Every structure is written in C-alpha cells, then in structure tokens.
C-alpha cells in the first residue's frame, strides 16, 4: 500500500472508531500500523478507575479494537471491504497500568493475514485469531488478549 492510500485507510479507521460514542470516550489514537501489527494508544485520564490506574474494561476494549482495526486495515490494504465482528475473546490482566494506555495487536500466525485475505476474496468470509498486548512504557506486558474475528465481504453481507 502506498503512503497516500495508507494515510487514507488510517484516517478512515480513526473516523470510524471515533464515530462510536463508547469508543470515542476512550479517546483512542492510532500510534502505528505496519503489515501484521497495529498499535493504539489512549490517555490514562480518560480511562482511569477508582484506584488511579487504567480501567480493565478500557484495556480490554482497546485491545479488542486494535485487533478489529488490524483485520479491517489488512482487508482494506488488499482492496477488500468487509464487515468485521469479534466472535470471542479472552483477556488476562497481569499488572496495573498507571500511565497512558499502549496496546499492540498482531496475527497469532504470520501466514494468517494472507489466509484471511484469500478466504474473504474467494469465499466471501473468513475467521482469524489475533493477539494483543497492553505494554507499560518500560516494556512489561500489563494485559494480554486473544480473540477470534469473523470478516464478511460487504457484498456477501448485503446479500445475506
């Protein structure tokens, strides 16, 4: 994907995220995107709990959104539009986060991105597993996420 198309896809994703009121309240921002990885951040001040650290629901939401966004961007990069849904997920909280939230989503298997694109292109739908982590500034993992996402080609979604 060229730089202009990449910026357009990232801008579209950001607008889409901020168009959902519960997501907009998290104040997410796209930090980085490269093949197979998407990093999102959010300010602690908008996601703080009664203990002064990140609200667990905010961490789970941001990791869920990062994985969802990675599927969406991967398909857009291949010229495919799809409705993307989270089918199931699991979150583990390992350390409290007393700083701005920083999460990264990635495919569990590096070959999964190509398989996702091929299945949506050929069959109109696909299922894929992704991982995400919330990391502290010093690099420690604060929370982990695994999730299964389903993508349905927009033409198939409209017909079905």
C-alpha positions as CSV (number, residue, x, y, z in Angstrom):
1,X,0.0,0.0,0.0
2,X,1.4,3.4,-0.9
3,X,1.7,6.2,1.7
4,X,-1.4,8.1,0.5
5,X,-3.6,5.0,0.5
6,X,-2.1,4.1,3.9
7,X,-2.9,7.5,5.3
8,X,-6.4,7.3,3.8
9,X,-7.1,3.9,5.4
10,X,-5.8,5.1,8.8
11,X,-7.9,8.3,8.6
12,X,-11.0,6.2,7.7
13,X,-10.3,3.8,10.6
14,X,-9.8,6.7,13.1
15,X,-13.1,8.4,11.9
16,X,-14.9,5.1,12.3
17,X,-13.6,4.5,15.8
18,X,-14.5,8.0,16.9
19,X,-17.9,7.7,15.4
20,X,-19.0,5.1,18.0
21,X,-19.7,7.0,21.3
22,X,-18.4,4.4,23.7
23,X,-15.2,4.1,21.7
24,X,-14.8,7.9,21.4
25,X,-15.0,8.1,25.2
26,X,-11.8,6.0,25.3
27,X,-10.1,8.7,23.2
28,X,-8.1,6.1,21.1
29,X,-5.4,7.2,18.7
30,X,-3.6,5.2,16.1
31,X,0.1,5.0,17.0
32,X,1.5,2.8,14.3
33,X,0.5,0.4,11.6
34,X,2.6,-2.0,9.6
35,X,1.9,-5.3,8.0
36,X,0.6,-7.6,10.6
37,X,0.6,-5.1,13.5
38,X,-1.5,-2.2,14.7
39,X,-0.7,-0.1,17.8
40,X,-3.3,2.1,19.5
41,X,-3.0,4.4,22.5
42,X,-5.4,6.2,24.8
43,X,-4.9,8.7,27.6
44,X,-5.0,7.3,31.2
45,X,-7.1,10.4,32.2
46,X,-10.0,9.2,30.1
47,X,-9.7,5.6,31.2
48,X,-8.8,5.8,34.9
49,X,-10.5,3.7,37.6
50,X,-11.1,4.4,41.3
51,X,-7.5,3.2,42.1
52,X,-5.9,5.7,39.8
53,X,-4.9,3.1,37.2
54,X,-6.3,2.1,33.9
55,X,-9.9,0.7,34.0
56,X,-9.8,-3.0,33.0
57,X,-12.7,-2.5,30.6
58,X,-10.8,0.2,28.8
59,X,-7.7,-2.1,28.4
60,X,-10.0,-4.9,27.1
61,X,-11.8,-2.5,24.8
62,X,-8.6,-1.0,23.3
63,X,-7.1,-4.4,22.7
64,X,-10.3,-5.6,21.1
65,X,-10.4,-2.5,18.9
66,X,-6.7,-2.8,17.9
67,X,-7.3,-6.4,16.7
68,X,-10.6,-5.4,14.9
69,X,-8.7,-2.5,13.3
70,X,-5.9,-4.8,12.2
71,X,-8.3,-7.1,10.4
72,X,-10.1,-4.1,8.8
73,X,-6.8,-2.5,7.6
74,X,-5.4,-5.8,6.3
75,X,-8.5,-6.3,4.2
76,X,-8.6,-2.7,3.0
77,X,-4.9,-3.0,2.1
78,X,-5.9,-5.9,-0.2
79,X,-8.7,-3.8,-1.7
80,X,-11.4,-5.7,0.1
81,X,-14.3,-4.2,2.1
82,X,-15.8,-6.3,4.9
83,X,-17.9,-6.2,8.0
84,X,-15.6,-7.4,10.8
85,X,-17.0,-8.8,14.1
86,X,-15.4,-10.1,17.2
87,X,-16.7,-13.6,17.8
88,X,-15.0,-14.5,21.1
89,X,-12.1,-13.3,23.2
90,X,-10.1,-13.8,26.4
91,X,-8.3,-11.2,28.4
92,X,-5.7,-11.6,31.2
93,X,-4.7,-8.7,33.4
94,X,-1.1,-9.0,34.6
95,X,-0.1,-5.6,36.0
96,X,-1.8,-2.3,36.8
97,X,-1.3,0.5,34.3
98,X,-0.6,3.9,35.8
99,X,0.3,5.6,32.5
100,X,-1.3,6.2,29.1
101,X,-2.6,3.0,27.5
102,X,-0.5,1.5,24.8
103,X,-1.7,-1.7,23.0
104,X,-0.5,-3.7,20.0
105,X,-2.5,-6.3,18.0
106,X,-0.9,-8.9,15.8
107,X,-1.9,-12.1,14.0
108,X,-1.3,-15.2,16.0
109,X,0.3,-16.8,12.9
110,X,2.1,-14.6,10.4
111,X,0.6,-16.5,7.5
112,X,-2.9,-15.8,8.8
113,X,-3.2,-12.4,7.2
114,X,-2.7,-13.9,3.7
115,X,-5.1,-16.7,4.5
116,X,-7.7,-14.1,5.7
117,X,-7.5,-12.1,2.5
118,X,-7.7,-15.2,0.3
119,X,-10.7,-16.6,2.2
120,X,-12.6,-13.3,2.1
121,X,-11.8,-12.9,-1.6
122,X,-12.6,-16.5,-2.6
123,X,-15.4,-17.4,-0.1
124,X,-16.8,-14.0,1.0
125,X,-16.0,-14.7,4.6
126,X,-13.2,-15.8,7.0
127,X,-12.4,-16.4,10.6
128,X,-9.0,-15.4,12.1
129,X,-7.4,-15.4,15.5
130,X,-5.4,-12.4,16.7
131,X,-3.4,-11.5,19.8
132,X,-3.0,-8.2,21.5
133,X,-0.9,-6.9,24.5
134,X,-1.0,-3.8,26.6
135,X,2.5,-2.8,27.5
136,X,4.0,-0.5,30.0
137,X,6.5,2.2,28.9
138,X,9.3,0.1,30.3
139,X,8.2,-2.8,28.1
140,X,6.5,-5.1,30.6
141,X,3.2,-6.7,29.5
142,X,0.3,-5.5,31.6
143,X,-2.5,-7.4,29.9
144,X,-3.0,-10.0,27.1
145,X,-5.8,-10.6,24.7
146,X,-6.7,-13.4,22.3
147,X,-9.7,-13.1,20.0
148,X,-11.4,-14.7,17.1
149,X,-12.7,-12.3,14.4
150,X,-15.1,-13.0,11.6
151,X,-14.9,-11.0,8.4
152,X,-17.8,-11.0,5.8
153,X,-17.3,-9.3,2.5
154,X,-19.6,-6.3,2.2
155,X,-21.3,-7.7,-1.0
156,X,-21.9,-11.0,0.8
157,X,-23.1,-9.2,4.0
158,X,-25.5,-7.1,2.0
159,X,-26.9,-10.2,0.2
160,X,-27.1,-12.4,3.4
